[in-house]
Amino acid sequence: MGYDTKTRCIHGDNDGVLFDHPFGAVSTPIYQSATFAHPGVGETSGHNYSRESNPTRSELEAIVSSLEGATDTVATSSGMAAIALFLELFGRGDHLICSEDLYGGSVRLFDTNGKGHGLGFSYVNTADLRAVEAAILPTTRAIFVETPSNPTMVISDLEALSDLAHTHHLLLVADNTFLSPYFCNPLRHGADVVIHSGTKFLAGHNDTLAGFLSVKDPELARRIRFLYKTTGSCLSPFDSFLVIRGIKTLAVRMERQQENALRIAQWLRLQPKVKRVLYVGLEDHPGREVHERQTTGYGSMISFEVDTAETAVRLLERVRLIAFAESLGGVESLITYPLLQTHGDVPTETRERLGITDRFLRLSIGIEDVGDLIRDLEQALQ
Ligand SMILES: *Cc1c(COP(=O)(O)O)cnc(C)c1O
């Protein structure tokens, strides 16, 4: 814990040689082995079988634990695998309160498998503490938030929610994908569980899927480890290597992506065809004071609304440098149409209430030259 976050992205909490690799390898070896021989009966090399643990993956998990301030982290094959694993903690009759504009895949999982297994879900504006409190039932077990939310950038107050959650013996869970551990550590602000789609900022290169579940309480960590080895949603050694490699540059990527995003948000605001820009880094963003209390930055996700559906479609078809693709957080800038992509499975009434219309677009800003990105948007918006 003595090192700064930037250093811990590369070295975790270790002093000297990280994890003591054979031959002094500086980069983490890929232990592409399903199983590990026992030195003797009742003895272990430290790893037995790669579903349970693998040396490459264990290093990745230690780095993410270090960044999030967690007791333990499990690395899963995708973000959704992490969320599905989290859901295994609950059973028939249990109830969860969720932010109303969660990632669409989470809503799909909750409303199909979750409800199918007898769980109940209430979707509320988690920026409104009274609404959260009013949604608490005797069967409520957890509050599940994204802050900023996806894609409408609503800010929830982690410390206030954690006080409320703990008064009622609930878990506070934060999907921290949008900020990454570089800008926010929910466990340090009262959350009990942090989830990441490692596919996004952590891996950072749009080249692999991954997910993380980090926890503080040792007993909860033990339960999750058991579910993890039992259900087998583990990240492969090669993909673990890719994410370790990605995290080494997390700090420099996040800083550059944020710098680019602020310039682009400010530029978008001046465009006549752009009606509304949602970026936490803009001074008048609602909830900005709460955001600043619990983070060290604003990230690089921007949502915006254009004048007509035709403008939105034309923009998506005309961008050349920025790819029209779902996902976010990588070095390449991407633009998505939440209505048809990430939020296609969110019920129409919810989507309309949140303003996710056919004029609503979301940008994930990468590390390209900001002038090139603005010129691309400019020609596409004409
Ligand atoms: C992408 C995403 C997920 C799902 O992660 P996958 O790695 O795509 O399975 C969950 N939450 C948020 C906020 C996301 O952006």
The ligand as a Tripos MOL2 file, in Angstrom:
@<TRIPOS>MOLECULE
LIG
   15    15     1     0     0
SMALL
NO_CHARGES

@<TRIPOS>ATOM
      1 C1        -19.6200   -4.0080  -20.7170 C.3       1 LIG1
      2 C2        -20.2030   -3.8390  -19.3840 C.ar      1 LIG1
      3 C3        -20.5910   -4.9460  -18.6320 C.ar      1 LIG1
      4 C4        -20.5000   -6.3550  -19.1570 C.3       1 LIG1
      5 O1        -19.1760   -6.7430  -19.3630 O.3       1 LIG1
      6 P1        -18.7080   -7.7960  -20.4920 P.3       1 LIG1
      7 O2        -17.2410   -7.8520  -20.2710 O.co2     1 LIG1
      8 O3        -19.1090   -7.2170  -21.8120 O.co2     1 LIG1
      9 O4        -19.4030   -9.0720  -20.2060 O.co2     1 LIG1
     10 C5        -21.0910   -4.7170  -17.3540 C.ar      1 LIG1
     11 N1        -21.2140   -3.4750  -16.8600 N.ar      1 LIG1
     12 C6        -20.8500   -2.3790  -17.5690 C.ar      1 LIG1
     13 C7        -21.0130   -1.0250  -16.9640 C.3       1 LIG1
     14 C8        -20.3420   -2.5250  -18.8530 C.ar      1 LIG1
     15 O5        -20.0010   -1.4530  -19.5520 O.3       1 LIG1
@<TRIPOS>BOND
     1     1     2 1
     2     2     3 ar
     3     2    14 ar
     4     3     4 1
     5     3    10 ar
     6     4     5 1
     7     5     6 1
     8     6     7 2
     9     6     8 1
    10     6     9 1
    11    10    11 ar
    12    11    12 ar
    13    12    13 1
    14    12    14 ar
    15    14    15 1
@<TRIPOS>SUBSTRUCTURE
     1 LIG1         1 GROUP 0 **** ****
